[in-house]
Amino acid sequence: MDNKKNEEYVICPRCKQKVYKEAVTCPFCSFGIMAWLEKEIDENGESIKKSEVDSDGSVK
């Protein structure tokens, strides 16, 4: 059951804290977790152009 609970969290790429996946922003550093998970921004908070994202969602 502990493994299932851990699947609900991600590690914020900016502050390296464990953050709930559904959080819009990291409560520790205000990084855009939701935008990062949806590949709208990279781990540095930079906007990813639509042309840089393949149809399978991976960044070129």
N, C-alpha and C positions, 0 to 999 in steps of 0.2 A: 504494500500500500504506500510505503514511503516513496517508491519509484514513481508512482502515478502522481503524487503530490509534487515531486520535483519537475515533472513535465510541464507544469503550469508556470514555470519561471524561466527566465533567460538571464544571462549575464550582460549587464549594460556595457557596451564597448567603450564608453567614455570613462566611467568611474569604477568599473569592475565589480559592482554590487549586484546581488541577486534581486531581480525585479519581476513582479507579476506580469505575465505575458499580455494581459488585457489592459495594462496601464497605458495611457496615452503618452505620458511623459515619465521619465525616471524621477522618483521623489527625492533622490539624492543630488542630482546634478541638472535636472530639467531637460535631459536629452530626449528627443522624440522617439520613444520606443516603438510606438505603433507605426510611424512612418518608416522607421528602419526595418521593421519586420515585413512591411509591405513593399520594401525595396524602392521607396521614394527618396530616401537619403542614404548615404553610405555611413560607415562607422565614425567618420569625422564630422558628420552633420551636413555634408555637402549634398546639394541636390543632384540626383541622378537623372540625366536626360532620358527620355523614353527610348531614344535610338540606341542607348547603351545597354538596354535590357533585352535579352533574347525572349522568344515566345515562351520558353519553358521557365522564365523568371530569373535565369542566371544573368549576372552582370558580365558584359564583354570585357 
